[in-house]
Amino acid sequence: MTQIAFIGLGHMGLPMARNLLKAGHAVVAFDLVSDALNAFAQDGGKPATSAAEAVRDAGVVVSMLPASRHVESLYLGDGGLLDKITPGSLVLECSTIAPDSARKVHAAAAARGIALLDAPVSGGTAGAAAGTLTFMVGGKIEALEKARPVLAAMGKNIFHAGPDGAGQVAKVCNNQLLAVQMIGTAEAMALGVASGLDPAVLAEIMRQSSGGNWTLEKYNPWPGVMENAPASKGYSGGFMAELMAKDLGLAQEAAQSTASSTPMGALALQLYRLLLKQGNGKLDFSAVQKLFVE
């Protein structure tokens, strides 16, 4: 049995690591937060005292970290984790980071004889818990075939987006579109309710009409319309607005580097930054509804 090291037991990482355990893998994990390590240990996982200890005997390394700077700090430079991982091992970097940062880590891994895939995910905390995540993978197809059994324990859909960094490009494109959909839905919901419509009735009409989209199907931002949506739970849980703002910033960086025109993405970023300035960064990203309601 291949031993797996898991670095980063946050809102996404902990349920992903749990699913690896459920699939019968031996998992050693590290996180800077002791409560996360304790929770992992209670599920039968083995906590490590450092990232270096976690990867010591691992054939596969999975990381799920907040941003590019954390990933580069973990893997690169003198004493970085790539110097601790055994050549021939497989690294699955599942964080959402800048495509250029992903390519930098890819190059450093290749120079050390380590196969690396950038494999960001979609599906949120619910998908992480249920093991139904979508993986968007960048890197060599041979490495992906080796990684499939591990990815399949955590997700339902696995897409090979293309070469190094392609998974990150796909992720920022997806999240830009998701943000635009959420903002448009929130704006329309507010307009309808302000005009006297019942929010649940309006949501169903739009869901069954040409305005139908994923947010209306699964994640309505108006409180009370969907019982299990974060909007009906005080916008708690789910995908934090500050992380959506981060991803929209990455999308704008990609747009700048490719001279692409993304006016909707740029506006979405500004609206989410406004939401953060109002102190709502820790709420679910559907809390953008607040910008359209007094």
Sequence and secondary structure as in RCSB ss.txt:
>XXXX:A:sequence
MTQIAFIGLGHMGLPMARNLLKAGHAVVAFDLVSDALNAFAQDGGKPATSAAEAVRDAGVVVSMLPASRHVESLY
LGDGGLLDKITPGSLVLECSTIAPDSARKVHAAAAARGIALLDAPVSGGTAGAAAGTLTFMVGGKIEALEKARPV
LAAMGKNIFHAGPDGAGQVAKVCNNQLLAVQMIGTAEAMALGVASGLDPAVLAEIMRQSSGGNWTLEKYNPWPGV
MENAPASKGYSGGFMAELMAKDLGLAQEAAQSTASSTPMGALALQLYRLLLKQGNGKLDFSAVQKLFVE
>XXXX:A:secstr
  EEEEE  STTHHHHHHHHHHTT EEEEE S HHHHHHHHHTT EE SSHHHHTTT SEEEE  SSHHHHHHHH
SSTT GGGTS TT EEEE S   HHHHHHHHHHHHHTT EEEE  EESHHHHHHHT EEEEEES HHHHHHHHHH
HHTTEEEEEEEESTTHHHHHHHHHHHHHHHHHHHHHHHHHHHHHTT  HHHHHHHHHTSTT  HHHHH   STTT
STTSGGGGTT SSSBHHHHHHHHHHHHHHHHHTT   HHHHHHHHHHHHHHHTT TTSBGGGGGGGG  
